[in-house]
Amino acid sequence: MIDPLIEIDGEKYPLRVSLGALAALEDRLGEGNLETLERRLFAPTAADILEILRVLSAGAGRPIPETTLQTGRLSVAMAAEAISRAFVAGMAGEKSAKAEAAAAPTPPEKR
């Protein structure tokens, strides 16, 4: 699966929603609670958006530099679109993994 990209000042950064990224977001934005995280993701503050970009870019292996996040040309709409694409891609990957696991042959029982 290809990670969605966000472009800031001509540089492209991949974004990935992984289990580790979700755990980091839960810790940083959700007060250790997935329910709280879900509420924050539906109504994020500007600080939340920057934190989500930090976490998802780190999850993809290419963290966006702090100075780029603070001073780069990046609209809220661009950031929201990229974050949305990353979550859609992450959910598609999860569904694909579940489908592969379901299609895998069942190992014979040990006797």
SELUM-981387 format. One record per residue: residue in one letter; x, y, z of N, C-alpha, C, O in turn. Coordinates in nm, 2 decimals, always signed. Each point is the difference from the previous one (the first is absolute). Layout:
N
<node type="A" n_X="X" n_Y="Y" n_Z="Z" ca_X="X" ca_Y="Y" ca_Z="Z" c_X="X" c_Y="Y" c_Z="Z" o_X="X" o_Y="Y" o_Z="Z"/>
...
//
This chain:
111
<node type="M" n_X="+0.08" n_Y="-0.12" n_Z="+0.00" ca_X="-0.08" ca_Y="+0.12" ca_Z="+0.00" c_X="+0.09" c_Y="+0.12" c_Z="+0.00" o_X="+0.10" o_Y="+0.01" o_Z="+0.07"/>
<node type="I" n_X="-0.14" n_Y="+0.09" n_Z="-0.15" ca_X="+0.08" ca_Y="+0.13" ca_Z="+0.00" c_X="-0.06" c_Y="+0.10" c_Z="+0.10" o_X="-0.12" o_Y="+0.02" o_Z="+0.00"/>
<node type="D" n_X="+0.21" n_Y="+0.04" n_Z="+0.07" ca_X="-0.04" ca_Y="+0.10" ca_Z="+0.10" c_X="-0.04" c_Y="+0.13" c_Z="-0.07" o_X="+0.07" o_Y="+0.04" o_Z="-0.09"/>
<node type="P" n_X="-0.18" n_Y="+0.02" n_Z="+0.13" ca_X="-0.04" ca_Y="+0.13" ca_Z="-0.05" c_X="+0.11" c_Y="+0.10" c_Z="+0.03" o_X="+0.07" o_Y="-0.01" o_Z="+0.10"/>
<node type="L" n_X="-0.05" n_Y="+0.11" n_Z="-0.18" ca_X="+0.10" ca_Y="+0.11" ca_Z="+0.01" c_X="-0.07" c_Y="+0.13" c_Z="+0.04" o_X="-0.11" o_Y="+0.03" o_Z="-0.04"/>
<node type="I" n_X="+0.19" n_Y="+0.05" n_Z="+0.11" ca_X="-0.04" ca_Y="+0.14" ca_Z="+0.02" c_X="+0.12" c_Y="+0.08" c_Z="-0.05" o_X="+0.12" o_Y="-0.03" o_Z="+0.04"/>
<node type="E" n_X="-0.15" n_Y="+0.14" n_Z="-0.11" ca_X="+0.11" ca_Y="+0.08" ca_Z="-0.05" c_X="+0.00" c_Y="+0.13" c_Z="+0.07" o_X="-0.10" o_Y="+0.07" o_Z="+0.01"/>
<node type="I" n_X="+0.22" n_Y="-0.03" n_Z="+0.05" ca_X="+0.02" ca_Y="+0.12" ca_Z="+0.07" c_X="+0.12" c_Y="+0.07" c_Z="-0.05" o_X="+0.11" o_Y="-0.06" o_Z="+0.00"/>
<node type="D" n_X="-0.12" n_Y="+0.18" n_Z="-0.06" ca_X="+0.11" ca_Y="+0.07" ca_Z="-0.05" c_X="+0.08" c_Y="-0.08" c_Z="-0.11" o_X="+0.12" o_Y="+0.01" o_Z="+0.00"/>
<node type="G" n_X="-0.19" n_Y="-0.09" n_Z="-0.08" ca_X="+0.07" ca_Y="-0.07" ca_Z="-0.10" c_X="+0.05" c_Y="-0.14" c_Z="+0.04" o_X="+0.05" o_Y="-0.07" o_Z="-0.09"/>
<node type="E" n_X="-0.05" n_Y="+0.04" n_Z="+0.22" ca_X="+0.05" ca_Y="-0.13" ca_Z="+0.05" c_X="-0.12" c_Y="-0.09" c_Z="+0.02" o_X="-0.10" o_Y="+0.05" o_Z="+0.06"/>
<node type="K" n_X="+0.11" n_Y="-0.17" n_Z="-0.10" ca_X="-0.11" ca_Y="-0.10" ca_Z="+0.03" c_X="+0.04" c_Y="-0.09" c_Z="+0.11" o_X="+0.11" o_Y="-0.05" o_Z="+0.01"/>
<node type="Y" n_X="-0.21" n_Y="+0.03" n_Z="+0.08" ca_X="+0.01" ca_Y="-0.08" ca_Z="+0.12" c_X="-0.11" c_Y="-0.11" c_Z="+0.00" o_X="-0.11" o_Y="+0.03" o_Z="-0.02"/>
<node type="P" n_X="+0.15" n_Y="-0.16" n_Z="+0.04" ca_X="-0.10" ca_Y="-0.10" ca_Z="+0.00" c_X="-0.07" c_Y="+0.00" c_Z="+0.14" o_X="+0.07" o_Y="+0.04" o_Z="+0.10"/>
<node type="L" n_X="-0.19" n_Y="-0.08" n_Z="-0.09" ca_X="-0.08" ca_Y="-0.01" ca_Z="+0.12" c_X="-0.05" c_Y="-0.15" c_Z="+0.02" o_X="-0.05" o_Y="-0.05" o_Z="-0.10"/>
<node type="R" n_X="+0.07" n_Y="-0.01" n_Z="+0.21" ca_X="-0.05" ca_Y="-0.13" ca_Z="+0.02" c_X="-0.06" c_Y="-0.02" c_Z="+0.14" o_X="+0.05" o_Y="+0.04" o_Z="+0.10"/>
<node type="V" n_X="-0.17" n_Y="-0.10" n_Z="-0.11" ca_X="-0.08" ca_Y="-0.03" ca_Z="+0.13" c_X="+0.04" c_Y="-0.15" c_Z="+0.03" o_X="-0.05" o_Y="-0.09" o_Z="-0.07"/>
<node type="S" n_X="+0.13" n_Y="+0.07" n_Z="+0.17" ca_X="+0.04" ca_Y="-0.13" ca_Z="+0.04" c_X="-0.05" c_Y="-0.02" c_Z="+0.15" o_X="-0.05" o_Y="+0.10" o_Z="+0.06"/>
<node type="L" n_X="+0.06" n_Y="-0.22" n_Z="-0.01" ca_X="-0.04" ca_Y="-0.02" ca_Z="+0.14" c_X="+0.08" c_Y="+0.09" c_Z="+0.09" o_X="-0.05" o_Y="+0.05" o_Z="+0.10"/>
<node type="G" n_X="+0.18" n_Y="-0.04" n_Z="-0.13" ca_X="+0.09" ca_Y="+0.09" ca_Z="+0.08" c_X="-0.04" c_Y="+0.14" c_Z="+0.00" o_X="+0.00" o_Y="+0.07" o_Z="+0.10"/>
<node type="A" n_X="-0.04" n_Y="-0.02" n_Z="-0.22" ca_X="-0.05" ca_Y="+0.14" ca_Z="-0.02" c_X="-0.13" c_Y="+0.02" c_Z="+0.08" o_X="-0.02" o_Y="+0.10" o_Z="+0.06"/>
<node type="L" n_X="-0.07" n_Y="-0.20" n_Z="-0.07" ca_X="-0.12" ca_Y="+0.02" ca_Z="+0.07" c_X="+0.02" c_Y="+0.00" c_Z="+0.15" o_X="-0.06" o_Y="+0.08" o_Z="+0.08"/>
<node type="A" n_X="+0.15" n_Y="-0.16" n_Z="-0.03" ca_X="+0.04" ca_Y="+0.00" ca_Z="+0.14" c_X="+0.06" c_Y="+0.13" c_Z="+0.05" o_X="-0.04" o_Y="+0.06" o_Z="+0.10"/>
<node type="A" n_X="+0.12" n_Y="+0.00" n_Z="-0.19" ca_X="+0.06" ca_Y="+0.13" ca_Z="+0.03" c_X="-0.11" c_Y="+0.11" c_Z="+0.00" o_X="+0.00" o_Y="+0.09" o_Z="+0.09"/>
<node type="L" n_X="-0.09" n_Y="-0.10" n_Z="-0.18" ca_X="-0.11" ca_Y="+0.10" ca_Z="-0.01" c_X="-0.09" c_Y="-0.01" c_Z="+0.12" o_X="-0.04" o_Y="+0.09" o_Z="+0.06"/>
<node type="E" n_X="+0.01" n_Y="-0.22" n_Z="-0.02" ca_X="-0.08" ca_Y="-0.02" ca_Z="+0.12" c_X="+0.07" c_Y="+0.06" c_Z="+0.12" o_X="-0.07" o_Y="+0.06" o_Z="+0.08"/>
<node type="D" n_X="+0.20" n_Y="-0.08" n_Z="-0.07" ca_X="+0.07" ca_Y="+0.05" ca_Z="+0.12" c_X="+0.00" c_Y="+0.15" c_Z="+0.00" o_X="-0.01" o_Y="+0.07" o_Z="+0.10"/>
<node type="R" n_X="+0.04" n_Y="-0.01" n_Z="-0.22" ca_X="+0.02" ca_Y="+0.15" ca_Z="-0.01" c_X="-0.13" c_Y="+0.08" c_Z="-0.01" o_X="-0.01" o_Y="+0.11" o_Z="+0.05"/>
<node type="L" n_X="-0.09" n_Y="-0.17" n_Z="-0.11" ca_X="-0.12" ca_Y="+0.08" ca_Z="-0.03" c_X="-0.12" c_Y="-0.06" c_Z="+0.08" o_X="-0.10" o_Y="+0.07" o_Z="+0.02"/>
<node type="G" n_X="+0.10" n_Y="-0.20" n_Z="+0.00" ca_X="-0.12" ca_Y="-0.07" ca_Z="+0.05" c_X="+0.01" c_Y="-0.03" c_Z="+0.15" o_X="-0.09" o_Y="-0.07" o_Z="+0.05"/>
<node type="E" n_X="+0.18" n_Y="+0.13" n_Z="+0.02" ca_X="+0.01" ca_Y="-0.02" ca_Z="+0.14" c_X="+0.00" c_Y="-0.15" c_Z="+0.04" o_X="-0.06" o_Y="-0.04" o_Z="+0.10"/>
<node type="G" n_X="+0.13" n_Y="-0.04" n_Z="-0.19" ca_X="+0.01" ca_Y="-0.15" ca_Z="+0.02" c_X="-0.13" c_Y="-0.07" c_Z="-0.02" o_X="-0.02" o_Y="-0.11" o_Z="+0.05"/>
<node type="N" n_X="-0.07" n_Y="+0.17" n_Z="-0.13" ca_X="-0.13" ca_Y="-0.06" ca_Z="-0.02" c_X="-0.05" c_Y="+0.02" c_Z="-0.15" o_X="+0.00" o_Y="+0.11" o_Z="-0.05"/>
<node type="L" n_X="-0.03" n_Y="-0.22" n_Z="-0.01" ca_X="-0.04" ca_Y="+0.00" ca_Z="-0.14" c_X="-0.13" c_Y="+0.08" c_Z="-0.03" o_X="-0.01" o_Y="+0.07" o_Z="-0.10"/>
<node type="E" n_X="-0.08" n_Y="-0.07" n_Z="+0.20" ca_X="-0.12" ca_Y="+0.07" ca_Z="-0.02" c_X="+0.02" c_Y="+0.15" c_Z="+0.00" o_X="-0.05" o_Y="+0.07" o_Z="-0.09"/>
<node type="T" n_X="+0.14" n_Y="-0.02" n_Z="+0.18" ca_X="+0.04" ca_Y="+0.14" ca_Z="+0.00" c_X="+0.07" c_Y="+0.04" c_Z="-0.13" o_X="-0.02" o_Y="+0.11" o_Z="-0.05"/>
<node type="L" n_X="+0.11" n_Y="-0.20" n_Z="+0.01" ca_X="+0.08" ca_Y="+0.03" ca_Z="-0.12" c_X="-0.10" c_Y="+0.01" c_Z="-0.12" o_X="+0.02" o_Y="+0.09" o_Z="-0.08"/>
<node type="E" n_X="-0.12" n_Y="-0.18" n_Z="+0.07" ca_X="-0.09" ca_Y="+0.01" ca_Z="-0.11" c_X="-0.07" c_Y="+0.14" c_Z="+0.00" o_X="-0.02" o_Y="+0.05" o_Z="-0.11"/>
<node type="R" n_X="-0.03" n_Y="-0.01" n_Z="+0.22" ca_X="-0.06" ca_Y="+0.13" ca_Z="+0.01" c_X="+0.09" c_Y="+0.12" c_Z="-0.05" o_X="-0.04" o_Y="+0.09" o_Z="-0.07"/>
<node type="R" n_X="+0.17" n_Y="-0.10" n_Z="+0.12" ca_X="+0.09" ca_Y="+0.11" ca_Z="-0.04" c_X="+0.03" c_Y="-0.01" c_Z="-0.15" o_X="+0.02" o_Y="+0.11" o_Z="-0.06"/>
<node type="L" n_X="-0.02" n_Y="-0.23" n_Z="+0.00" ca_X="+0.03" ca_Y="-0.01" ca_Z="-0.14" c_X="-0.11" c_Y="+0.06" c_Z="-0.09" o_X="+0.02" o_Y="+0.05" o_Z="-0.11"/>
<node type="F" n_X="-0.14" n_Y="-0.05" n_Z="+0.16" ca_X="-0.12" ca_Y="+0.05" ca_Z="-0.07" c_X="-0.01" c_Y="+0.15" c_Z="+0.01" o_X="-0.06" o_Y="+0.07" o_Z="-0.08"/>
<node type="A" n_X="+0.13" n_Y="-0.01" n_Z="+0.18" ca_X="+0.00" ca_Y="+0.15" ca_Z="+0.02" c_X="+0.13" c_Y="+0.04" c_Z="+0.06" o_X="+0.01" o_Y="+0.05" o_Z="+0.11"/>
<node type="P" n_X="+0.10" n_Y="-0.06" n_Z="-0.20" ca_X="+0.13" ca_Y="+0.03" ca_Z="+0.05" c_X="+0.03" c_Y="+0.15" c_Z="+0.01" o_X="-0.06" o_Y="+0.08" o_Z="-0.08"/>
<node type="T" n_X="+0.15" n_Y="-0.04" n_Z="+0.17" ca_X="+0.05" ca_Y="+0.13" ca_Z="+0.00" c_X="+0.12" c_Y="+0.01" c_Z="-0.10" o_X="+0.04" o_Y="-0.10" o_Z="-0.05"/>
<node type="A" n_X="+0.01" n_Y="+0.22" n_Z="+0.03" ca_X="+0.12" ca_Y="+0.02" ca_Z="-0.08" c_X="+0.11" c_Y="-0.08" c_Z="+0.06" o_X="+0.08" o_Y="-0.06" o_Z="-0.07"/>
<node type="A" n_X="-0.06" n_Y="+0.07" n_Z="+0.20" ca_X="+0.11" ca_Y="-0.08" ca_Z="+0.07" c_X="-0.02" c_Y="-0.15" c_Z="-0.02" o_X="+0.10" o_Y="-0.07" o_Z="-0.02"/>
<node type="D" n_X="-0.23" n_Y="+0.02" n_Z="+0.02" ca_X="-0.02" ca_Y="-0.14" ca_Z="-0.02" c_X="+0.04" c_Y="-0.04" c_Z="-0.14" o_X="+0.07" o_Y="-0.10" o_Z="-0.02"/>
<node type="I" n_X="-0.10" n_Y="+0.19" n_Z="-0.08" ca_X="+0.04" ca_Y="-0.03" ca_Z="-0.14" c_X="+0.15" c_Y="-0.02" c_Z="-0.01" o_X="+0.05" o_Y="-0.09" o_Z="-0.07"/>
<node type="L" n_X="+0.02" n_Y="+0.19" n_Z="+0.13" ca_X="+0.15" ca_Y="-0.01" ca_Z="-0.01" c_X="+0.05" c_Y="-0.13" c_Z="+0.07" o_X="+0.09" o_Y="-0.06" o_Z="-0.05"/>
<node type="E" n_X="-0.15" n_Y="+0.03" n_Z="+0.16" ca_X="+0.04" ca_Y="-0.12" ca_Z="+0.07" c_X="-0.03" c_Y="-0.13" c_Z="-0.08" o_X="+0.08" o_Y="-0.09" o_Z="-0.01"/>
<node type="I" n_X="-0.19" n_Y="+0.09" n_Z="-0.06" ca_X="-0.04" ca_Y="-0.12" ca_Z="-0.08" c_X="+0.10" c_Y="-0.01" c_Z="-0.12" o_X="+0.05" o_Y="-0.11" o_Z="-0.03"/>
<node type="L" n_X="-0.01" n_Y="+0.22" n_Z="-0.03" ca_X="+0.10" ca_Y="+0.00" ca_Z="-0.11" c_X="+0.13" c_Y="-0.05" c_Z="+0.05" o_X="+0.07" o_Y="-0.07" o_Z="-0.06"/>
<node type="R" n_X="-0.03" n_Y="+0.12" n_Z="+0.18" ca_X="+0.13" ca_Y="-0.05" ca_Z="+0.06" c_X="+0.00" c_Y="-0.15" c_Z="+0.02" o_X="+0.09" o_Y="-0.07" o_Z="-0.05"/>
<node type="V" n_X="-0.20" n_Y="+0.02" n_Z="+0.11" ca_X="-0.01" ca_Y="-0.15" ca_Z="+0.03" c_X="-0.01" c_Y="-0.08" c_Z="-0.13" o_X="+0.07" o_Y="-0.10" o_Z="-0.02"/>
<node type="L" n_X="-0.15" n_Y="+0.14" n_Z="-0.08" ca_X="-0.02" ca_Y="-0.08" ca_Z="-0.12" c_X="+0.12" c_Y="+0.00" c_Z="-0.09" o_X="+0.03" o_Y="-0.10" o_Z="-0.06"/>
<node type="S" n_X="+0.04" n_Y="+0.22" n_Z="+0.06" ca_X="+0.12" ca_Y="+0.00" ca_Z="-0.09" c_X="+0.11" c_Y="-0.08" c_Z="+0.07" o_X="+0.08" o_Y="-0.07" o_Z="-0.07"/>
<node type="A" n_X="-0.07" n_Y="+0.07" n_Z="+0.20" ca_X="+0.10" ca_Y="-0.08" ca_Z="+0.07" c_X="-0.03" c_Y="-0.15" c_Z="-0.02" o_X="+0.08" o_Y="-0.08" o_Z="-0.02"/>
<node type="G" n_X="-0.21" n_Y="+0.05" n_Z="+0.02" ca_X="-0.05" ca_Y="-0.14" ca_Z="-0.02" c_X="+0.04" c_Y="-0.05" c_Z="-0.14" o_X="+0.01" o_Y="-0.12" o_Z="-0.02"/>
<node type="A" n_X="+0.00" n_Y="+0.21" n_Z="-0.08" ca_X="+0.04" ca_Y="-0.03" ca_Z="-0.13" c_X="+0.15" c_Y="+0.00" c_Z="-0.02" o_X="+0.05" o_Y="-0.03" o_Z="-0.11"/>
<node type="G" n_X="+0.02" n_Y="+0.06" n_Z="+0.22" ca_X="+0.15" ca_Y="+0.00" ca_Z="-0.01" c_X="+0.07" c_Y="+0.13" c_Z="-0.05" o_X="+0.12" o_Y="+0.00" o_Z="-0.01"/>
<node type="R" n_X="-0.20" n_Y="+0.10" n_Z="-0.01" ca_X="+0.06" ca_Y="+0.13" ca_Z="-0.04" c_X="-0.07" c_Y="+0.11" c_Z="+0.07" o_X="-0.09" o_Y="+0.07" o_Z="-0.05"/>
<node type="P" n_X="+0.13" n_Y="-0.04" n_Z="+0.18" ca_X="-0.06" ca_Y="+0.10" ca_Z="+0.07" c_X="+0.01" c_Y="+0.14" c_Z="-0.06" o_X="+0.11" o_Y="+0.03" o_Z="-0.06"/>
<node type="I" n_X="-0.22" n_Y="+0.05" n_Z="+0.06" ca_X="+0.01" ca_Y="+0.13" ca_Z="-0.05" c_X="+0.07" c_Y="+0.09" c_Z="+0.11" o_X="-0.03" o_Y="+0.00" o_Z="+0.11"/>
<node type="P" n_X="+0.14" n_Y="+0.07" n_Z="-0.16" ca_X="+0.07" ca_Y="+0.08" ca_Z="+0.10" c_X="-0.09" c_Y="+0.11" c_Z="+0.07" o_X="-0.09" o_Y="+0.05" o_Z="-0.06"/>
<node type="E" n_X="+0.12" n_Y="-0.03" n_Z="+0.18" ca_X="-0.08" ca_Y="+0.09" ca_Z="+0.08" c_X="-0.01" c_Y="+0.14" c_Z="-0.06" o_X="-0.10" o_Y="+0.06" o_Z="+0.00"/>
<node type="T" n_X="+0.22" n_Y="-0.01" n_Z="-0.05" ca_X="+0.00" ca_Y="+0.13" ca_Z="-0.06" c_X="-0.10" c_Y="+0.00" c_Z="-0.13" o_X="-0.06" o_Y="+0.11" o_Z="-0.02"/>
<node type="T" n_X="+0.06" n_Y="-0.22" n_Z="-0.05" ca_X="-0.09" ca_Y="+0.00" ca_Z="-0.12" c_X="-0.15" c_Y="+0.00" c_Z="+0.05" o_X="-0.08" o_Y="+0.07" o_Z="-0.06"/>
<node type="L" n_X="+0.05" n_Y="-0.14" n_Z="+0.17" ca_X="-0.14" ca_Y="+0.00" ca_Z="+0.05" c_X="-0.03" c_Y="+0.14" c_Z="+0.05" o_X="-0.12" o_Y="+0.05" o_Z="-0.02"/>
<node type="Q" n_X="+0.21" n_Y="+0.02" n_Z="+0.08" ca_X="-0.03" ca_Y="+0.13" ca_Z="+0.06" c_X="+0.00" c_Y="+0.12" c_Z="-0.11" o_X="-0.08" o_Y="+0.09" o_Z="+0.02"/>
<node type="T" n_X="+0.16" n_Y="-0.10" n_Z="-0.12" ca_X="+0.02" ca_Y="+0.11" ca_Z="-0.09" c_X="-0.04" c_Y="-0.03" c_Z="-0.15" o_X="-0.01" o_Y="+0.09" o_Z="-0.08"/>
<node type="G" n_X="-0.01" n_Y="-0.22" n_Z="+0.05" ca_X="-0.03" ca_Y="-0.04" ca_Z="-0.14" c_X="-0.14" c_Y="+0.05" c_Z="-0.04" o_X="-0.09" o_Y="+0.02" o_Z="+0.08"/>
<node type="R" n_X="+0.08" n_Y="-0.01" n_Z="-0.22" ca_X="-0.13" ca_Y="+0.03" ca_Z="-0.06" c_X="-0.08" c_Y="-0.12" c_Z="+0.00" o_X="+0.01" o_Y="-0.09" o_Z="-0.08"/>
<node type="L" n_X="-0.11" n_Y="+0.09" n_Z="+0.17" ca_X="-0.09" ca_Y="-0.11" ca_Z="+0.02" c_X="-0.14" c_Y="+0.05" c_Z="+0.05" o_X="-0.01" o_Y="+0.05" o_Z="+0.10"/>
<node type="S" n_X="-0.09" n_Y="-0.08" n_Z="-0.18" ca_X="-0.13" ca_Y="+0.04" ca_Z="+0.04" c_X="-0.07" c_Y="-0.11" c_Z="+0.08" o_X="+0.04" o_Y="-0.11" o_Z="-0.01"/>
<node type="V" n_X="-0.13" n_Y="+0.16" n_Z="+0.09" ca_X="-0.08" ca_Y="-0.10" ca_Z="+0.08" c_X="-0.07" c_Y="-0.10" c_Z="-0.10" o_X="+0.00" o_Y="-0.12" o_Z="+0.03"/>
<node type="A" n_X="-0.05" n_Y="+0.17" n_Z="-0.14" ca_X="-0.07" ca_Y="-0.09" ca_Z="-0.09" c_X="+0.10" c_Y="-0.11" c_Z="-0.06" o_X="-0.04" o_Y="-0.12" o_Z="-0.01"/>
<node type="M" n_X="+0.16" n_Y="+0.16" n_Z="-0.02" ca_X="+0.10" ca_Y="-0.09" ca_Z="-0.06" c_X="+0.04" c_Y="-0.10" c_Z="+0.11" o_X="+0.00" o_Y="-0.12" o_Z="-0.03"/>
<node type="A" n_X="+0.02" n_Y="+0.16" n_Z="+0.15" ca_X="+0.03" ca_Y="-0.09" ca_Z="+0.11" c_X="-0.11" c_Y="-0.10" c_Z="+0.03" o_X="+0.03" o_Y="-0.12" o_Z="+0.01"/>
<node type="A" n_X="-0.15" n_Y="+0.17" n_Z="-0.01" ca_X="-0.12" ca_Y="-0.08" ca_Z="+0.03" c_X="-0.01" c_Y="-0.11" c_Z="-0.11" o_X="-0.03" o_Y="-0.11" o_Z="+0.03"/>
<node type="E" n_X="+0.04" n_Y="+0.15" n_Z="-0.15" ca_X="-0.01" ca_Y="-0.09" ca_Z="-0.11" c_X="+0.11" c_Y="-0.11" c_Z="+0.00" o_X="-0.04" o_Y="-0.12" o_Z="-0.01"/>
<node type="A" n_X="+0.16" n_Y="+0.16" n_Z="+0.04" ca_X="+0.11" ca_Y="-0.10" ca_Z="+0.01" c_X="-0.02" c_Y="-0.10" c_Z="+0.12" o_X="+0.02" o_Y="-0.12" o_Z="-0.02"/>
<node type="I" n_X="-0.07" n_Y="+0.18" n_Z="+0.13" ca_X="-0.02" ca_Y="-0.09" ca_Z="+0.12" c_X="-0.12" c_Y="-0.10" c_Z="-0.03" o_X="+0.01" o_Y="-0.11" o_Z="+0.03"/>
<node type="S" n_X="-0.11" n_Y="+0.16" n_Z="-0.10" ca_X="-0.11" ca_Y="-0.08" ca_Z="-0.03" c_X="+0.04" c_Y="-0.11" c_Z="-0.10" o_X="-0.04" o_Y="-0.12" o_Z="+0.02"/>
<node type="R" n_X="+0.12" n_Y="+0.15" n_Z="-0.12" ca_X="+0.05" ca_Y="-0.10" ca_Z="-0.09" c_X="+0.09" c_Y="-0.11" c_Z="+0.07" o_X="-0.01" o_Y="-0.12" o_Z="-0.03"/>
<node type="A" n_X="+0.08" n_Y="+0.17" n_Z="+0.13" ca_X="+0.09" ca_Y="-0.10" ca_Z="+0.08" c_X="-0.09" c_Y="-0.10" c_Z="+0.08" o_X="+0.03" o_Y="-0.11" o_Z="+0.00"/>
<node type="F" n_X="-0.14" n_Y="+0.17" n_Z="+0.06" ca_X="-0.09" ca_Y="-0.09" ca_Z="+0.07" c_X="-0.07" c_Y="-0.10" c_Z="-0.09" o_X="-0.02" o_Y="-0.11" o_Z="+0.04"/>
<node type="V" n_X="-0.03" n_Y="+0.16" n_Z="-0.15" ca_X="-0.06" ca_Y="-0.09" ca_Z="-0.10" c_X="+0.09" c_Y="-0.11" c_Z="-0.05" o_X="-0.04" o_Y="-0.11" o_Z="+0.00"/>
<node type="A" n_X="+0.17" n_Y="+0.15" n_Z="-0.03" ca_X="+0.09" ca_Y="-0.10" ca_Z="-0.04" c_X="+0.03" c_Y="-0.10" c_Z="+0.11" o_X="+0.02" o_Y="-0.12" o_Z="-0.02"/>
<node type="G" n_X="-0.01" n_Y="+0.17" n_Z="+0.14" ca_X="+0.03" ca_Y="-0.09" ca_Z="+0.12" c_X="-0.12" c_Y="-0.10" c_Z="+0.02" o_X="+0.03" o_Y="-0.11" o_Z="+0.03"/>
<node type="M" n_X="-0.15" n_Y="+0.16" n_Z="-0.04" ca_X="-0.11" ca_Y="-0.09" ca_Z="+0.01" c_X="-0.01" c_Y="-0.10" c_Z="-0.11" o_X="-0.04" o_Y="-0.11" o_Z="+0.02"/>
<node type="A" n_X="+0.07" n_Y="+0.15" n_Z="-0.14" ca_X="+0.00" ca_Y="-0.09" ca_Z="-0.12" c_X="+0.11" c_Y="-0.11" c_Z="+0.02" o_X="-0.03" o_Y="-0.11" o_Z="-0.03"/>
<node type="G" n_X="+0.14" n_Y="+0.15" n_Z="+0.09" ca_X="+0.11" ca_Y="-0.10" ca_Z="+0.03" c_X="-0.05" c_Y="-0.10" c_Z="+0.10" o_X="+0.03" o_Y="-0.11" o_Z="+0.00"/>
<node type="E" n_X="-0.10" n_Y="+0.16" n_Z="+0.10" ca_X="-0.05" ca_Y="-0.08" ca_Z="+0.11" c_X="-0.10" c_Y="-0.10" c_Z="-0.06" o_X="+0.00" o_Y="-0.12" o_Z="+0.03"/>
<node type="K" n_X="-0.09" n_Y="+0.16" n_Z="-0.12" ca_X="-0.10" ca_Y="-0.08" ca_Z="-0.06" c_X="+0.07" c_Y="-0.11" c_Z="-0.09" o_X="-0.04" o_Y="-0.11" o_Z="+0.00"/>
<node type="S" n_X="+0.14" n_Y="+0.15" n_Z="-0.07" ca_X="+0.07" ca_Y="-0.09" ca_Z="-0.08" c_X="+0.07" c_Y="-0.11" c_Z="+0.08" o_X="+0.00" o_Y="-0.11" o_Z="-0.04"/>
<node type="A" n_X="+0.06" n_Y="+0.15" n_Z="+0.15" ca_X="+0.07" ca_Y="-0.09" ca_Z="+0.09" c_X="-0.10" c_Y="-0.10" c_Z="+0.05" o_X="+0.03" o_Y="-0.12" o_Z="+0.01"/>
<node type="K" n_X="-0.15" n_Y="+0.16" n_Z="+0.03" ca_X="-0.10" ca_Y="-0.08" ca_Z="+0.05" c_X="-0.05" c_Y="-0.10" c_Z="-0.11" o_X="-0.02" o_Y="-0.12" o_Z="+0.03"/>
<node type="A" n_X="+0.00" n_Y="+0.17" n_Z="-0.15" ca_X="-0.04" ca_Y="-0.09" ca_Z="-0.11" c_X="+0.11" c_Y="-0.10" c_Z="-0.03" o_X="-0.04" o_Y="-0.12" o_Z="-0.02"/>
<node type="E" n_X="+0.16" n_Y="+0.15" n_Z="+0.02" ca_X="+0.11" ca_Y="-0.09" ca_Z="-0.02" c_X="+0.00" c_Y="-0.11" c_Z="+0.11" o_X="+0.02" o_Y="-0.12" o_Z="-0.03"/>
<node type="A" n_X="-0.04" n_Y="+0.16" n_Z="+0.16" ca_X="+0.00" ca_Y="-0.09" ca_Z="+0.11" c_X="-0.12" c_Y="-0.10" c_Z="-0.02" o_X="+0.02" o_Y="-0.12" o_Z="+0.03"/>
<node type="A" n_X="-0.13" n_Y="+0.17" n_Z="-0.07" ca_X="-0.12" ca_Y="-0.08" ca_Z="-0.01" c_X="+0.02" c_Y="-0.10" c_Z="-0.12" o_X="-0.05" o_Y="-0.11" o_Z="+0.01"/>
<node type="A" n_X="+0.12" n_Y="+0.15" n_Z="-0.11" ca_X="+0.02" ca_Y="-0.09" ca_Z="-0.12" c_X="+0.11" c_Y="-0.10" c_Z="+0.02" o_X="+0.01" o_Y="-0.09" o_Z="-0.08"/>
<node type="A" n_X="+0.08" n_Y="+0.11" n_Z="+0.18" ca_X="+0.11" ca_Y="-0.09" ca_Z="+0.02" c_X="-0.05" c_Y="-0.14" c_Z="+0.04" o_X="-0.10" o_Y="-0.01" o_Z="+0.08"/>
<node type="P" n_X="+0.17" n_Y="-0.09" n_Z="-0.12" ca_X="-0.05" ca_Y="-0.13" ca_Z="+0.04" c_X="+0.02" c_Y="-0.02" c_Z="+0.15" o_X="+0.09" o_Y="+0.04" o_Z="+0.06"/>
<node type="T" n_X="-0.19" n_Y="-0.11" n_Z="+0.00" ca_X="+0.00" ca_Y="-0.03" ca_Z="+0.14" c_X="+0.10" c_Y="-0.12" c_Z="+0.02" o_X="-0.01" o_Y="-0.10" o_Z="-0.06"/>
<node type="P" n_X="+0.11" n_Y="+0.13" n_Z="+0.16" ca_X="+0.09" ca_Y="-0.11" ca_Z="+0.02" c_X="-0.07" c_Y="-0.12" c_Z="+0.07" o_X="-0.09" o_Y="+0.02" o_Z="+0.08"/>
<node type="P" n_X="+0.14" n_Y="-0.14" n_Z="-0.11" ca_X="-0.06" ca_Y="-0.12" ca_Z="+0.06" c_X="+0.02" c_Y="+0.00" c_Z="+0.15" o_X="+0.10" o_Y="+0.06" o_Z="+0.05"/>
<node type="E" n_X="-0.19" n_Y="-0.11" n_Z="+0.02" ca_X="+0.01" ca_Y="+0.00" ca_Z="+0.15" c_X="+0.11" c_Y="-0.10" c_Z="+0.04" o_X="+0.03" o_Y="-0.10" o_Z="-0.06"/>
<node type="K" n_X="+0.04" n_Y="+0.14" n_Z="+0.17" ca_X="+0.11" ca_Y="-0.08" ca_Z="+0.05" c_X="-0.07" c_Y="-0.12" c_Z="+0.08" o_X="-0.10" o_Y="+0.02" o_Z="+0.07"/>
<node type="R" n_X="+0.16" n_Y="-0.13" n_Z="-0.09" ca_X="-0.05" ca_Y="-0.12" ca_Z="+0.07" c_X="+0.09" c_Y="-0.05" c_Z="+0.11" o_X="-0.03" o_Y="-0.09" o_Z="+0.07"/>
//
